[in-house]
Amino acid sequence: MKNFFVNFFIFFLFTSTGLSSDFIESKASNYKSAQFKDKKIKKYITYFSKAEKGRVFFKQTYRRQGYFENTVHEIFAKYDIPRDLKYISMIESGFQFEIKSSAGAVGLWQFMPSTARIFGLRVDEWVDERRDFHKATQAAAEYLVSLKRKFGNWELVLAGYNSGDLTVKKAIEEYNSKDFWHLSQLTFPKQTKEYVPQILAVIRISKDLKSYGFNDLKVKSIIKTEFIELPPQTRLDYIAKIAEIDFGLLKNLNLALLRDITPPNEFYSVRIPSGLKKKIYSKLKSNPDKRTIYKHKIKKGETLSSIARTFSNSVKELMKLNNLSSSDIYQGEYLLVYKKTIRKNDYSNRAFFVYLVKEGDSLSKIAEKFNMRIKEIKNFNNLKSNRISVGQTLKIFKSNE
């Protein structure tokens, strides 16, 4: 019956008003697009509000936004982006900061490494800022604004975020339209066709939770935080210990640190609960962490467990520090381990033995053989340079591990 009236209306306009056929076809197309849009959004409103799987997903993920809600509102306001577009990340990642897709996209906004780097995010062996909700949201805002400049409306921005800007650009040029709903009936990948109405559906539900049966659904509260700049190779577990806070909490505040330790050769800003900065700096000054990273060359017969025992590390620590997915290691490769360092004025209290330098020895070989650092041997023996000679004796202290 609806189609009858639509067709009659078009016929009436064409025969009675003298309007051009192009104008009439445009109006008809707009009407059909509006119908199609309404149908697609209602489909996902029904799914997220009535289907068991959809309701569970919505309830679980909606609560998580509390962890970053203030951040996204602040950043989106700066870029003049509707705050409701935060629900992109609900569909992308379920509001999860460290989730990784099978394609390699990571984090709240599911950035691929190449796109992340384009928008200024650091992705390397020590740090992955796609997992940092503040920096990733900043990058997402810049990406969304760049898409808006290209396509002019937010529905095409959503399509571009999902399928890539080249896909949207090609569709616009081929069909001479910037109406997402019209284009989605003619082109676009299937995923993109469903992606946009999913986001618009959860936005609509979120604006009137009670009407859709989500009574007393509240976001999780978050703690106030601040940043502290820490030296290279500072372990998060040590900071948690001296600050007397839960290690798991500190890890979750700093998911961008892939090895739970600040990168070597640079100071790094770490997020901590507010009010602890002075305490941490004071404790670090009076009681610095004696464990540092040491590069160990794997010898024949060594296993991850045996190396862990040698250096008083746990297997779990070594796997995390080296980004290992299994305990398999191979002779000749290098493994990062935590090793205790001894301050210079502590050497006199250490037990030691005397080593006689042999032909072919070097300070680096001796250091590797006895799991010491060259600097430690030099300080322990008051050496000014790395030069040693055959027959020379060196004091080598026994490890405390």
C-alpha positions in Angstrom: 0.0 0.0 0.0 2.9 2.4 0.9 4.5 1.8 -2.5 1.1 2.5 -4.2 0.9 6.0 -2.6 4.6 6.7 -3.3 4.2 5.8 -7.0 0.9 7.8 -7.2 2.6 10.8 -5.6 5.4 10.7 -8.1 3.0 10.3 -11.0 0.9 13.3 -9.7 4.0 15.5 -9.4 5.2 14.6 -12.9 1.8 15.1 -14.6 0.3 17.9 -12.7 3.0 20.3 -11.6 5.3 20.6 -14.6 8.4 19.7 -12.5 11.3 18.1 -14.2 11.8 14.4 -14.1 15.3 14.9 -12.6 13.7 16.8 -9.7 11.0 14.1 -9.2 13.6 11.3 -9.3 15.7 13.1 -6.8 12.7 13.5 -4.4 11.8 9.8 -4.9 15.4 8.8 -4.2 15.5 10.8 -1.0 12.3 9.3 0.2 13.6 5.8 -0.5 16.9 6.5 1.2 15.0 7.8 4.3 12.9 4.6 4.4 16.0 2.5 4.0 17.8 4.4 6.7 14.9 4.0 9.1 14.7 0.3 8.4 18.4 -0.4 8.9 18.7 1.6 12.2 15.5 -0.1 13.6 17.0 -3.5 12.8 19.9 -2.8 15.1 17.9 -1.0 17.7 15.9 -4.3 18.0 19.1 -6.3 18.1 20.8 -4.3 20.8 17.7 -3.8 22.9 15.8 -7.1 22.5 18.1 -9.9 21.2 19.8 -11.6 24.1 23.3 -11.4 22.6 22.8 -7.8 21.6 21.5 -6.7 25.0 24.4 -8.4 26.8 26.9 -6.7 24.5 25.3 -3.3 25.0 25.1 -3.6 28.8 28.7 -4.8 29.2 30.3 -2.3 26.9 28.2 0.7 27.8 29.5 0.6 31.4 33.1 0.6 30.2 33.0 4.1 28.7 33.4 5.6 32.1 37.1 4.9 31.9 37.6 7.4 29.1 34.3 9.4 28.8 35.6 12.7 30.1 38.7 12.4 27.9 36.7 11.8 24.7 34.2 14.6 25.5 37.1 17.1 26.0 39.0 16.1 22.9 35.9 15.9 20.6 34.8 19.3 21.8 38.1 20.8 20.8 37.8 19.4 17.3 34.0 20.2 17.0 33.1 16.5 16.7 29.7 15.3 18.0 30.4 13.6 21.3 28.0 10.8 20.3 30.6 9.6 17.9 32.4 8.1 20.9 30.2 5.1 20.1 32.4 4.3 17.1 34.7 2.7 19.7 31.8 0.8 21.2 31.3 -1.0 17.9 35.0 -1.1 17.0 36.4 -2.4 20.3 33.6 -2.7 22.8 35.4 0.2 24.6 38.4 -2.0 25.3 41.9 -0.4 25.3 44.1 -3.3 24.6 42.0 -5.5 22.3 43.6 -6.7 19.0 41.8 -7.8 15.9 42.9 -10.7 13.7 43.9 -8.0 11.1 46.3 -6.3 13.6 44.2 -3.3 14.5 44.7 -2.4 18.2 43.0 -0.5 20.9 39.9 1.6 21.7 39.8 3.0 18.1 41.2 -0.1 16.3 44.1 1.6 14.5 46.3 -0.3 12.1 50.0 0.4 12.7 50.4 2.4 9.5 47.3 4.6 10.2 48.4 5.1 13.8 51.8 6.4 12.8 50.2 8.8 10.2 48.3 10.4 13.1 51.3 10.6 15.4 51.0 7.5 17.5 54.1 5.6 18.6 54.1 1.9 17.8 57.4 0.0 18.5 58.8 -2.8 20.5 58.5 -0.9 23.8 55.5 1.3 23.4 52.1 1.0 21.5 50.2 4.2 22.0 47.1 2.7 20.3 46.6 1.2 23.8 46.8 4.7 25.4 43.2 5.9 25.6 44.1 9.6 25.7 46.6 9.6 22.8 44.6 7.2 20.7 41.5 9.4 21.2 43.5 12.4 20.1 44.6 10.5 17.0 41.0 9.3 16.3 39.7 12.9 16.5 42.3 14.1 14.0 41.4 11.2 11.7 37.6 11.9 11.9 38.2 15.6 11.2 40.3 14.7 8.1 37.4 12.5 6.8 34.9 15.2 7.5 36.9 17.7 5.4 36.9 15.2 2.5 33.2 14.0 2.6 31.2 16.7 4.3 28.8 14.6 6.4 29.2 12.3 9.4 27.5 9.3 7.9 30.1 9.2 5.2 32.8 9.8 7.8 31.7 6.6 9.6 31.8 4.7 6.3 35.3 6.0 5.6 36.4 5.1 9.1 35.3 1.5 8.5 36.2 0.9 4.9 38.9 3.6 4.2 38.6 7.0 2.5 39.4 5.7 -1.0 36.4 3.3 -0.9 34.1 6.2 -0.1 35.7 8.6 -2.6 35.3 6.0 -5.3 31.6 5.5 -4.5 30.9 9.2 -4.5 32.6 9.7 -7.8 31.0 6.7 -9.4 27.4 7.4 -8.4 27.6 11.2 -8.0 26.0 11.1 -4.6 27.0 11.9 -1.0 24.0 10.2 0.5 25.3 7.2 2.4 22.0 5.4 2.4 21.6 5.7 -1.3 25.2 4.6 -1.9 24.9 1.7 0.5 22.2 0.2 -1.7 24.5 0.4 -4.7 28.0 -0.2 -3.4 30.2 -0.4 -0.2 31.4 -3.6 1.5 28.8 -5.5 3.4 30.6 -4.8 6.7 30.3 -1.0 6.1 26.7 -1.2 5.1 26.0 -2.7 8.6 28.6 -0.7 10.5 27.0 2.7 10.1 23.5 1.8 11.2 24.9 -0.1 14.2 26.6 3.0 15.5 23.5 5.2 14.9 21.4 2.5 16.7 23.5 2.5 19.8 23.6 6.3 19.8 19.8 6.4 19.7 19.5 3.8 22.5 22.0 5.6 24.7 19.9 8.8 24.5 16.9 7.1 26.0 18.1 4.0 28.0 14.9 3.4 30.0 12.7 3.4 26.9 14.7 0.5 25.6 14.7 -1.5 28.9 18.1 -0.5 30.2 17.1 0.7 33.7 19.8 1.8 36.2 22.6 1.2 33.6 25.5 3.4 34.7 29.0 3.9 33.6 31.9 2.7 35.8 33.6 5.4 37.8 37.3 6.2 37.4 40.0 7.5 39.7 41.8 10.8 39.2 45.3 10.5 37.7 48.4 12.6 37.0 51.6 12.0 35.1 55.1 11.4 36.5 58.3 11.4 34.4 60.4 8.3 35.2 64.0 7.4 34.2 64.8 4.8 31.5 64.1 1.2 32.4 61.9 1.9 35.4 59.7 -1.1 36.3 56.0 -0.5 36.9 56.0 -3.2 39.6 58.7 -1.4 41.5 56.8 1.9 41.3 53.6 0.1 42.5 55.7 -1.3 45.4 57.1 2.0 46.6 53.9 3.9 46.0 51.9 1.1 47.9 49.3 0.7 45.2 48.1 -2.3 43.3 50.4 -3.3 40.4 47.4 -4.3 38.3 45.9 -0.8 38.6 49.2 0.8 37.5 49.4 -1.6 34.6 45.9 -0.8 33.5 46.7 2.9 33.6 49.7 2.4 31.4 48.7 -0.2 28.8 50.9 1.4 26.2 54.0 0.1 28.0 54.2 -3.4 26.3 56.8 -4.7 28.8 55.6 -3.1 32.0 58.8 -1.1 32.1 59.8 2.4 30.7 61.8 2.3 27.5 65.6 2.4 27.6 67.6 5.6 26.8 64.7 8.0 27.5 62.6 9.4 30.3 59.0 8.4 29.9 55.7 9.9 31.4 53.7 7.3 33.3 50.1 7.8 34.5 49.6 7.3 38.3 46.8 7.9 40.7 46.7 11.6 41.8 48.6 12.6 44.8 51.5 10.1 44.6 54.1 12.0 42.6 56.0 13.5 45.6 56.0 10.1 47.4 57.4 8.2 44.4 60.1 10.7 43.7 61.2 10.7 47.3 61.3 6.9 47.4 63.2 6.6 44.1 65.8 9.0 45.4 66.4 7.3 48.7 65.9 3.7 47.5 66.5 3.4 43.7 65.5 0.2 41.9 68.6 -2.1 41.8 67.2 -4.3 39.0 68.1 -3.2 35.5 67.9 -4.8 32.1 70.8 -6.9 30.9 71.2 -8.5 27.5 72.0 -12.2 27.9 73.3 -14.4 25.0 71.5 -17.7 25.1 74.0 -20.6 25.6 73.8 -24.2 24.5 71.4 -26.2 26.8 69.8 -23.1 28.4 66.1 -22.9 28.7 63.9 -20.0 29.7 63.4 -21.6 33.1 67.1 -22.1 33.7 67.9 -18.5 32.7 65.1 -17.3 34.9 66.6 -19.2 37.9 70.1 -17.8 37.1 68.9 -14.2 37.3 66.2 -14.6 39.9 63.5 -13.7 37.3 60.3 -15.5 36.8 59.5 -17.2 33.5 56.4 -14.9 33.3 58.7 -11.8 33.7 61.0 -12.9 31.0 58.2 -13.7 28.6 56.7 -10.2 29.2 60.0 -8.4 29.0 60.8 -10.1 25.6 57.3 -10.2 24.1 57.4 -14.0 23.9 54.3 -15.9 23.1 55.9 -19.2 24.1 58.9 -20.4 26.2 60.8 -21.5 23.1 64.3 -19.9 22.9 67.3 -20.6 20.7 71.1 -20.7 21.2 72.9 -17.6 20.0 69.9 -15.3 20.4 69.8 -12.6 23.0 67.3 -12.4 25.8 66.6 -9.4 28.0 66.7 -10.2 31.7 66.4 -8.3 34.9 69.7 -8.2 36.8 70.5 -6.7 40.1 73.1 -3.9 40.1 75.4 -3.1 42.9 76.2 0.5 43.8 79.9 1.3 43.8 80.1 1.8 47.5 78.5 -1.6 48.1 81.3 -3.6 46.4 83.5 -3.9 49.5 80.8 -6.0 51.2 80.5 -8.5 48.4 82.0 -12.0 48.3 84.3 -12.5 45.3 86.8 -14.8 43.7 89.9 -14.0 41.7 90.0 -14.7 38.0 93.2 -15.0 35.9 92.9 -13.3 32.5 93.7 -15.8 29.7 94.7 -15.5 26.1 91.7 -14.3 24.0 89.9 -12.8 27.0 88.3 -9.4 26.8 86.4 -7.5 29.4 83.2 -8.0 27.5 83.7 -11.8 27.3 84.5 -12.0 31.0 81.4 -9.9 31.8 79.2 -12.2 29.7 80.8 -15.3 31.2 80.1 -14.3 34.8 76.8 -12.5 34.1 78.2 -9.1 35.1 78.3 -5.8 33.3 81.6 -4.3 32.1 81.0 -1.2 34.3 80.6 -3.4 37.4 84.0 -5.2 36.7 85.7 -1.9 36.1 84.3 -0.3 39.2 85.1 -3.4 41.3 88.7 -3.5 40.1 89.3 0.3 39.8 90.0 0.0 36.1 90.2 3.2 34.1 89.8 1.6 30.7 88.7 -1.6 29.1 92.2 -2.8 28.5 93.3 -6.0 30.2 96.3 -8.2 29.7 97.1 -12.0 29.9 98.1 -12.9 33.5 96.2 -10.0 35.1 93.9 -10.9 38.0 90.4 -9.6 38.3 88.1 -9.7 41.3 84.7 -11.2 40.2 82.0 -11.0 42.8 79.6 -13.8 43.4 76.0 -13.0 42.3 73.4 -12.3 44.9 70.7 -13.8 42.8 
